[in-house]
Amino acid sequence: MKKIALCSILFLSIIFLSFQKDPSTVTQKEVVVKAPFEMPAIKIPDFSKCKEFSITDFGAMKGDKEKTSEAISKAIAKANKAGGGIVVIPEGEWLTKKIHFKSNVNLHLNKGAVLLFSEDPKDYLPAVRSTWEGYECYNYSPLIYAYQCKNVAITGEGELKAKMDVWTKWFARPKAHMESLKRLYYLASYQKPVEERQMVNDTANLRPHFIQFNRCQNVLMDGVKITNSPFWTIHPFLSKDVVIRNLQVYAHGHNNDGVDPEMSQNVLIENCVFDQGDDAIAIKSGCGIDAWTLNTPSKNIVMRNCTVKNGHQLVAIGSELSGGIENVFIDNCNVVDGAKLNHLLFIKTNERRGGFVKNIYMSNITSGKIDAGILGIDTDVLYQWRNLVPTIERRLTPIKNVHLENVKATNVKFISKIQGQKELPIENIFLKNVTANTVSEKNSIHENVINFSDKNGY
């Protein structure tokens, strides 16, 4: 009787376990980063023990946008339900609509795989909670979108590519588009709920981001090639623990920054090649009351071992920086000779932003000719907003503790151009071994700066 009872218990245990959900197979590993400030280890997902889910097993067909989109969605759902999984894009070109992540999913592109994203704006509806130049709103979905996800990754040797037929027409900013920007500015400035900031209509034409990680944690991008983008290319927004490495990014349209970390923390960008129509890296932190309320600075951001072929700046800070930006380290990067570049480091703000910038470090940088200069700081950058809308609340931005060391370019107009404000001077700017072969105008062009040091004697 005891043997029968034991066997019965064993049998029931096997049946019980067979109905249990598999434990998550996603683990995490830590990336330790050295920086001139206290930098926490970055935790990223490890999918090495996860099951693979090929999109062809879910009905994907080359050239069939509907079937491929549906297959990717089903594969993502299956991987998520399994507690973790790798959604595999096989070799070949796969036309698709938007991709929405779920937690514990790795989108993996095999060598020779191309995910080609539709140019039809309707394929990025319904609208999702996103942003436009520092303001939260509901807009077209990013081509790849992760919202409140944990443990997500995009990896492989394949390519993410955007068809640009329509987006290039949207680069223009006609009156109807500008009126929509004005409406968003007022909605945000007077603290209307984000749900009321609906920016999809016939004339707004606010282009979607290519890849946005919105309020995510433990994010990895590794190895893929990215070609073209409607707007900002990679946008970690209010996200934490992000590693972006070994990417080749090419996007030469309007507002085509490479990576825009915004109100994000513990971010590493390394071993990437950027060929941009705008900034290679643009570190941002929201605009106005939205960012002041969230009170989440962009913090602990490291860019290292990267190459820039084109871009407005190697690294821009702002002008959307109301939430504050601190602890940024740019090291061992190269701007190729012949690149189109304005500055290596450009810090920009205005009287409406009212954030802060502090503890910025740049070292071991080489560059060819720069159209402007090595370091630029400007506290009155408003672009199209200057005459578009009035200043509703005036807050200035304290900027201090900027360190440049071992930075060299060939031809520049200036080494540093710093334009502070009389009522809030810029403080503590330190240059050491920052040089150029030829300076065509003046080494230092400064207004309202306290405690500037240049160890090169300029």
C-alpha positions, -999 to 999 in steps of 0.1 A, spaced: 0 0 0 29 24 8 44 17 -26 11 25 -43 6 57 -23 42 68 -31 37 61 -68 4 80 -67 21 110 -51 49 109 -76 25 107 -105 4 136 -93 36 157 -87 46 151 -123 11 161 -136 12 192 -113 46 203 -125 37 198 -162 10 224 -158 33 250 -142 46 279 -162 83 275 -170 104 298 -148 120 327 -166 151 316 -185 163 352 -188 192 360 -165 211 392 -160 248 400 -161 266 431 -150 287 454 -171 313 473 -150 322 507 -164 351 529 -152 343 566 -152 356 597 -134 324 596 -112 307 568 -93 292 546 -120 270 517 -109 274 484 -127 248 481 -156 226 451 -155 217 438 -189 196 407 -200 213 374 -209 192 352 -232 218 325 -237 196 299 -221 164 310 -238 144 292 -265 144 305 -301 111 314 -319 116 318 -357 91 341 -373 87 317 -401 71 292 -377 44 318 -371 36 325 -407 60 352 -418 63 355 -456 88 376 -475 72 406 -492 39 401 -472 38 430 -447 6 418 -430 17 382 -424 52 391 -413 39 417 -389 14 393 -374 41 366 -372 65 389 -353 38 399 -329 28 363 -322 65 353 -317 70 381 -293 39 371 -273 50 335 -272 85 343 -260 71 366 -234 46 339 -222 74 314 -220 92 336 -195 118 346 -220 128 339 -256 147 349 -287 125 360 -317 146 351 -347 145 370 -381 160 347 -407 181 357 -436 163 377 -463 143 409 -465 111 410 -444 87 439 -449 69 448 -417 48 473 -398 55 485 -363 70 461 -337 59 463 -301 81 446 -275 71 427 -244 93 420 -214 119 392 -216 123 392 -254 153 394 -276 147 404 -312 176 387 -330 185 393 -367 205 366 -383 233 375 -407 218 386 -440 184 394 -424 168 428 -431 137 441 -413 123 467 -437 98 490 -421 69 503 -441 67 540 -451 29 541 -445 20 562 -415 -11 542 -409 10 512 -401 21 531 -369 -13 536 -355 -30 536 -331 -11 564 -315 11 555 -285 25 574 -256 57 589 -270 75 622 -272 84 650 -295 115 671 -289 112 669 -251 74 669 -247 53 638 -240 24 633 -262 4 606 -281 19 602 -316 26 576 -343 42 546 -328 80 543 -331 89 517 -357 102 496 -328 86 504 -295 90 491 -260 69 506 -232 74 497 -195 94 466 -205 121 448 -186 149 426 -201 147 435 -238 173 432 -265 179 437 -302 209 417 -314 225 400 -343 243 407 -376 213 418 -396 199 452 -405 170 474 -394 160 496 -423 133 523 -427 116 530 -461 118 568 -463 93 576 -492 68 595 -470 91 605 -441 113 626 -464 82 646 -474 75 652 -437 110 667 -431 96 701 -442 80 722 -415 51 740 -431 27 763 -412 3 734 -403 31 715 -387 43 745 -368 8 751 -355 7 716 -341 41 723 -324 26 754 -308 -5 734 -296 18 708 -280 39 735 -263 8 751 -247 -7 718 -237 25 708 -220 32 742 -205 -3 743 -189 0 708 -176 -27 692 -196 -28 654 -192 -6 635 -217 -37 617 -229 -51 650 -242 -20 657 -262 -31 638 -293 -7 648 -321 -19 625 -349 -39 644 -375 -38 652 -412 -13 681 -409 9 677 -378 32 652 -394 53 646 -363 76 618 -375 80 588 -352 113 576 -337 129 546 -352 135 528 -319 122 540 -285 126 523 -251 101 542 -231 102 536 -193 122 504 -197 148 486 -176 177 463 -186 181 471 -223 207 457 -247 214 466 -284 243 447 -298 256 442 -333 229 453 -357 231 478 -385 205 506 -387 198 524 -419 176 555 -422 152 569 -397 121 591 -398 133 610 -367 157 603 -337 172 569 -344 176 553 -309 157 569 -280 160 555 -245 134 576 -226 130 574 -188 149 541 -190 176 526 -167 205 502 -173 210 505 -211 239 491 -232 242 500 -268 273 485 -285 288 473 -318 262 492 -340 265 507 -374 241 536 -376 234 556 -408 206 582 -410 210 614 -430 175 629 -427 162 658 -406 166 653 -368 185 621 -374 205 619 -342 222 585 -335 213 580 -299 192 603 -277 193 592 -240 166 612 -223 160 612 -186 178 579 -186 204 566 -162 233 541 -163 238 541 -201 268 527 -220 274 534 -257 305 517 -270 322 504 -302 296 520 -325 300 538 -359 277 568 -364 270 585 -398 243 610 -390 225 639 -405 223 654 -370 242 648 -337 259 614 -332 249 614 -295 224 640 -281 218 637 -244 185 652 -234 163 656 -204 128 669 -213 113 703 -216 96 726 -191 71 715 -165 69 679 -176 106 674 -168 106 696 -137 78 674 -123 94 641 -133 126 653 -117 147 625 -133 180 637 -147 199 620 -174 228 606 -154 258 582 -156 261 581 -194 294 568 -209 303 569 -246 336 552 -255 355 537 -284 331 551 -311 337 564 -346 318 593 -361 317 597 -399 293 626 -400 271 645 -375 264 680 -362 282 672 -330 301 643 -316 281 648 -284 254 674 -278 239 681 -244 205 697 -246 188 718 -256 160 698 -240 175 695 -205 149 707 -180 153 675 -159 190 680 -156 221 662 -170 250 650 -149 279 625 -150 287 622 -187 320 606 -199 331 606 -235 364 587 -240 386 574 -268 364 584 -298 374 594 -333 359 617 -358 371 608 -392 388 634 -414 363 648 -439 334 644 -415 309 673 -415 309 684 -378 302 716 -359 316 708 -324 330 679 -305 311 689 -274 282 713 -276 261 722 -245 230 742 -254 201 756 -234 178 786 -232 157 806 -207 127 782 -210 146 750 -201 158 757 -166 176 724 -159 212 719 -149 244 705 -165 274 693 -144 302 669 -143 309 665 -180 341 648 -190 357 643 -225 391 627 -230 413 611 -257 394 624 -288 408 629 -322 392 647 -351 398 662 -385 385 696 -395 356 710 -375 334 737 -390 331 756 -356 352 745 -327 361 719 -301 339 731 -272 308 752 -276 284 763 -248 255 785 -257 227 795 -233 204 811 -259 196 783 -284 159 784 -293 159 774 -330 123 775 -344 108 781 -310 122 817 -306 94 834 -325 69 806 -325 57 808 -289 64 831 -259 83 822 -228 57 811 -203 80 804 -174 116 816 -173 142 794 -157 179 796 -164 203 766 -165 234 764 -142 263 749 -161 295 738 -143 323 713 -140 332 706 -176 365 688 -182 383 682 -215 417 664 -217 438 651 -246 415 663 -274 429 672 -308 415 684 -341 431 696 -373 414 728 -384 389 748 -362 376 784 -359 381 783 -321 391 760 -293 363 771 -270 333 794 -274 314 799 -242 284 822 -240 270 824 -205 245 848 -190 254 877 -168 230 868 -141 241 831 -141 277 827 -154 291 794 -164 315 779 -139 345 756 -138 356 748 -173 389 730 -174 409 723 -206 441 703 -206 460 694 -238 431 705 -260 447 716 -293 442 721 -330 467 723 -358 451 755 -371 428 780 -354 414 804 -380 397 829 -357 404 830 -319 414 803 -294 389 814 -267 357 834 -272 340 838 -238 312 857 -221 302 854 -185 325 825 -174 339 820 -139 370 799 -133 382 789 -168 415 770 -170 434 761 -202 467 742 -195 478 748 -231 483 785 -226 455 796 -249 
